[in-house]
Each structure stands twice: as structure tokens, then as C-alpha cells.
Amino acid sequence: MVEIRYFAAARAARGTAGEEVPADGTLADLLDDLGRRHTGATAGGMTLAGIFDRCSFLVDGRTVTRPDAATASLDGVGRVDVLPPFAGG
């Protein structure tokens, strides 16, 4: 199991601050699965899958960008933080 923590717009789209999910494969596999299963949206209409495309991620504290998610293994990973761009820096 891996703990997912959502921040800002990702939290708004998901409707929760976090969850625990089984994780096999890569970060890209996980994001694709989460995007398919959770179809809620923010007040502005952004879906979780759409927000993921703009995010960076902390995988057990290591920064991973969306383009690198396909090669980021989740083997042994305990936590993934989903970090959309933040206003104000």
C-alpha cells in the first residue's frame, strides 16, 4: 500500500486530503488508475487526471515530474505527495 497525499487543486478534485491504495508498477500506472477511478472535478471543472498533467510529485521525498512518471518505480514506496502548481510561489 502507498499513502497518497493531495494538495491544493488535487485535493479539491479528489475531495479528500489523502488515501491509501495498492501500488504496483510505476507512478504513471498509479496516476492513470487514480484518474480513471476518481472523476470528480474542482469548482473550475478540472478533473484529477487533468490536474496530474500539471503536477510534480514527491515519491518518498524524491521529486518526480509527470514526464518522468513512466520510469518512476513504486516498488517499496510508502508515500506519494501530489503537488499542483501553487499560487504565490
FITORBA-837909 format. One record per residue (C-alpha): residue number from 1; residue in three letters; x, y, z. Coordinates in nm, 3 decimals, m for minus. Example, Ala and Ser with C-alpha at 12.3 -4.5 7.8 and 13.67 -1.06 7.14 Angstrom:
2
   seq   type         x         y         z
     1    ALA     1.230    m0.450     0.780
     2    SER     1.367    m0.106     0.714
This chain:
89
   seq   type         x         y         z
     1    MET     0.000     0.000     0.000
     2    VAL     0.109     0.354    m0.069
     3    GLU    m0.022     0.667     0.101
     4    ILE    m0.133     0.938    m0.144
     5    ARG    m0.150     1.294    m0.011
     6    TYR    m0.334     1.551    m0.224
     7    PHE    m0.269     1.924    m0.206
     8    ALA    m0.448     2.234    m0.341
     9    ALA    m0.643     2.167    m0.664
    10    ALA    m0.573     1.793    m0.647
    11    ARG    m0.735     1.785    m0.303
    12    ALA    m1.034     1.980    m0.436
    13    ALA    m1.079     1.746    m0.733
    14    ARG    m1.038     1.430    m0.525
    15    GLY    m1.249     1.558    m0.236
    16    THR    m1.009     1.433     0.029
    17    ALA    m0.664     1.509     0.165
    18    GLY    m0.539     1.156     0.115
    19    GLU    m0.595     0.786     0.075
    20    GLU    m0.409     0.457     0.079
    21    VAL    m0.407     0.246    m0.235
    22    PRO    m0.230    m0.064    m0.361
    23    ALA     0.060     0.035    m0.582
    24    ASP     0.227    m0.184    m0.839
    25    GLY     0.435    m0.070    m1.130
    26    THR     0.523     0.293    m1.190
    27    LEU     0.399     0.631    m1.080
    28    ALA     0.241     0.671    m1.426
    29    ASP     0.044     0.348    m1.373
    30    LEU    m0.081     0.477    m1.038
    31    LEU    m0.179     0.818    m1.178
    32    ASP    m0.364     0.661    m1.470
    33    ASP    m0.555     0.434    m1.233
    34    LEU    m0.643     0.717    m0.994
    35    GLY    m0.753     0.941    m1.281
    36    ARG    m0.986     0.671    m1.417
    37    ARG    m1.137     0.587    m1.078
    38    HIS    m1.186     0.940    m0.945
    39    THR    m1.379     1.155    m1.189
    40    GLY    m1.481     1.442    m0.961
    41    ALA    m1.379     1.796    m1.052
    42    THR    m1.285     2.125    m0.892
    43    ALA    m1.525     2.420    m0.891
    44    GLY    m1.344     2.531    m1.209
    45    GLY    m1.410     2.197    m1.380
    46    MET    m1.061     2.046    m1.358
    47    THR    m1.056     1.669    m1.317
    48    LEU    m0.796     1.485    m1.115
    49    ALA    m0.648     1.335    m1.434
    50    GLY    m0.617     1.684    m1.585
    51    ILE    m0.457     1.820    m1.271
    52    PHE    m0.200     1.538    m1.268
    53    ASP    m0.066     1.667    m1.601
    54    ARG     0.035     1.992    m1.430
    55    CYS     0.172     1.844    m1.108
    56    SER     0.502     1.747    m0.966
    57    PHE     0.518     1.460    m0.720
    58    LEU     0.722     1.369    m0.417
    59    VAL     0.780     0.996    m0.413
    60    ASP     0.912     0.924    m0.064
    61    GLY     1.057     1.276    m0.070
    62    ARG     1.216     1.249    m0.416
    63    THR     1.083     1.494    m0.679
    64    VAL     0.933     1.334    m0.989
    65    THR     0.772     1.529    m1.274
    66    ARG     0.486     1.395    m1.486
    67    PRO     0.714     1.323    m1.786
    68    ASP     0.936     1.105    m1.563
    69    ALA     0.645     0.918    m1.403
    70    ALA     0.666     0.631    m1.654
    71    THR     1.008     0.532    m1.521
    72    ALA     0.948     0.604    m1.151
    73    SER     0.900     0.265    m0.987
    74    LEU     0.677     0.242    m0.683
    75    ASP     0.850    m0.069    m0.557
    76    GLY     0.892    m0.018    m0.181
    77    VAL     0.744     0.335    m0.186
    78    GLY     0.542     0.443     0.117
    79    ARG     0.411     0.787     0.018
    80    VAL     0.334     0.997    m0.289
    81    ASP     0.257     1.368    m0.248
    82    VAL     0.060     1.527    m0.536
    83    LEU     0.171     1.889    m0.576
    84    PRO    m0.015     2.110    m0.824
    85    PRO     0.136     2.447    m0.906
    86    PHE     0.080     2.680    m0.611
    87    ALA    m0.012     3.046    m0.649
    88    GLY     0.229     3.285    m0.485
    89    GLY     0.537     3.065    m0.509
